Amino acid sequence: MGDKDYKVRKDTRYRIKKNKKGFDKLLAALVLVATLILGIIAVPQLRSFAAFDPSTAIKYKDYRATHDIENSTLFIGTYLIALSALTDDLFAEADESASESEQTTRYYYSELAGGAWRNITDAAGLKDLGPESGVAATEEELAELYITKVVGADGVMLDAKTGSVVGGFDDPDPYDLYHLPELSALRKAYAGDENAEEPSLADFLKMRGQRVVSGIRSLFGGGDIYEEGDNAERSVDMDTYVYNAFYDFFDNDVHNDLTDLCDSRLATLQELYNSLMANGDNERAEVVYNLMGKVDSTRRAEVFRQLIQEPEALMTPLGDKLLEGVGFYSGTFVTSISETEGFSSAEESASNAYYDHLSNSLIEDGETILGRYEYDFSMSVIESSSKDAVDGLMDLYNIRDGLIANQSSEYTRIESVFLPEADTLYKSAISSGVSEEYTTALRSSGAVAAESYLTAQYDDMEAARSELEFLIDAKRKRMEPAEALDFIFDRIDWTTELYDWIKIDNAKANCTIVNDEHIEWLRDVVEQILAENESLRSDLQNLQSEMNELEEEKQGCLDNNDLQGAKQKEAEIEEVKKKITDETDKLNAILNSENASTREKEQARAAMGAGEDKLIDSLYNSAVSALGGGDTTKLEAAVSGLAALGAKDALAKLQDKLSSMSGGSGSGSGSGSGSGSGSGSSSGSGSGTGDGSGSGSGSGTGDGSGSGSGSSSGSGSGTGDGSGSGSGSGTGDGSGSGSGSGTGDGSGSGDGSGSGSGSGTGSGSGTGDGSGSGSGSGTGSGSGSGSGSSSGSGSGSGEDSGNNALMKNILDKAAADADDGGTGNGIDLYSVNGLDAALDDFFGGPLSSLSDEDLAAVITAFSMLGNDGNTVAGAYAAQVARAHLNDLFYLYDQYMADRNTEYVSLKAIGDVTIYRYIYYGSTEETTMTGNGSNLTFLSGSDVVKNADGQRRSLTGKAVRQTVTYIREKDALTYFSCEEEPIPQTQIAVCVTSDVKARALEFIAFLNNS
């Protein structure tokens, strides 16, 4: 693989250019020739395989007798298409007709040949379209070929036989149940052959072996009279029963209000499509055609819903009759089980078709911003038929698919429409506080039952964050680098201000985590922009590059025994080192300044570049996330890495954060007897017993009331102690309220009570003896009561227990390891230095010395460890991947539209295997050539086709995001490649079998070190 010409491969891409005149049109034809040679057209998403019916077509010789053939006309399958009218979907339809009719030779009516047919199946260039070269095709050769559709330069499709205008989505007719491809198994059981027309009763009975009694006519029905046929155990009545069951089913009328509405919308869109095509506006026409496909899918989904959806599914009576007949006649109702097998097969096909069409239907998507606007723009196109409405859809599709086609328009739409709404949704999500459902569940069922509502809320915030980040990235990619960098700094400012909007309640921890992760993502984008644009690099980064060059020059002097030169370089290195120190000090001063703005600090952070500080930040954020989710395994991995780096400040901050998430403690006092209650916010639990009433006082005689108050030192979950105080005074009987628990002896006269928050120690004085008890748990609530007389004092204490205590122990151990110089774990998988040393030992050198394959293996190995919980290795993989994204062909951007399924980039596969990646933009098709085979994938289709036209199903549809992706399972099947998503990034590794083997060897080495 080392000898590959990657640059040539990377730039290999073909697109059909539409709406061109003269020579440009011929170039488009040439590109088409390349497409046809490879035989790459696959089945489009909305089409189904159907047998060719010659009765619907006209032979070329008969058509030619009454029609002229225009120059630049393609003859593909059974379609005659003017080149200027060609669209992606039209091309795919024509190719499908070629397979159905077995007319696989392609022809072109060439203007270069003075208006004559050329066989372009094996054409290689423009020369093959000329008058003296290429393969000529005679009228006699074409005479017996069939034509079904003709599309002229105006883009209007005509029925070749009748000359009438054809709706592009009326074949097959969705209301003609008998001819629906999905019901072919039923058609075969009914007619004996899926290509046969619907039989009469007489034909059906003859097919079933019943015999006509010669010369005898029925006295009642006027038809033939039948006697028992070759299968004596089956009666004529039985076969008639089967016939009527099939007949009644296929006779169902599946029109309804929804399908009628879809028909009306399709007619409107067809007019718009024809108008656009007639004006040569192919790009807008393709958008309208795509919308027509959604409307068609809507009505077809409704047809199949009627067939399969209970309680009134139209297929149910047929199934019941067939099964009833078999059972009632004890197996003698039919001679075989072909009817029931056909029914089961058709029912499954109908069900699959229903869900396939439903997924492509024109339905309002309330889950995403782009989904909602796609529906709104689509309805605007239908209702207004305006170009502006079509432009909205065109921009949306480009943005969604990661394509930059109309940069200015797309940018404006993101900035003015999509991004402001994403901002609003994100801000609302993280500032809303706990939901009403959570509060209700907490009161009625407790903290454990309420936790699920916090989890659901977290998922909603993550969804809002994901779409916001997608749109931010889409906008910055349509900006100049310097403007994009400034834009991202603005975003960090805005996001930082959102911390002030987060409510102080039990959702705060998750809201903070989501906002932390969003800021970390924005910082990653800053790094990416800087990495891609050397002109934006900071003075410090330039100095570091200069020092690296001097180090290489010094080594070159030493290699050549030039000691004087090496000495000179050493002096220059020392001078640059001093400048680096000065610049680093200046940037650190900004980072540590209380007066510097958020923007200034972020700019300083970016100027510092990625390094150990970046890794510490990443590990710290991972640990915070683990604290919020109570994930001790993730927490231990993160803080072990921080300990290995000696990140004492970060560990101290984590300890403080854990303490603030624990329950508080408080005190209260009163005289005499009474009760106190209160609540604090904590997800841990604590209890204490002893004597004492807390810290507080109360005095008085007679009757009266007093109140007390207490406060918790934090909210959330964790262990630790907190304190609060409460006071109250009054005479006689009184009560005070607060939160916390405590017991004690007190003395005094009269009755009274007081309470504080949390559990802790306190003292009280008065007259009387008494005792009290208190407890606190989970949400920091507790109650205590006491009574007595005489004087005394006492104290009570309590401890948090459970998961918080375990997390506290993990943090304490990590802090101790950091104090010991980060040696708590030695050189192991959680030490950056250890990973570096092991890498050097295993591969025989540092990262900079590795081949592409070994570098991919390192990233894969560390990524696998990171995805298993080792955040140090995961952060290491992320750092290396970001640095090499533009020069290591194994790396590619993950497919973002579906994060629940792993996809592999075909472009990456083409870069690192023997296969070559060729994308044909005019047909949305990608061909992978190599290893003696051609495999063609069509965006939106779950079918792959080889050079011989044979089709195989994929486990899922091929998709587009700048390049073509297929599911990992399919990548393994066809190319032995899989995806390894890299933690904390949107980058993945295309893992070949060799890379995976090498990565696993390295992991085994690490585990044994």
Disulfide bonds with the S-S distance in Angstrom:
none
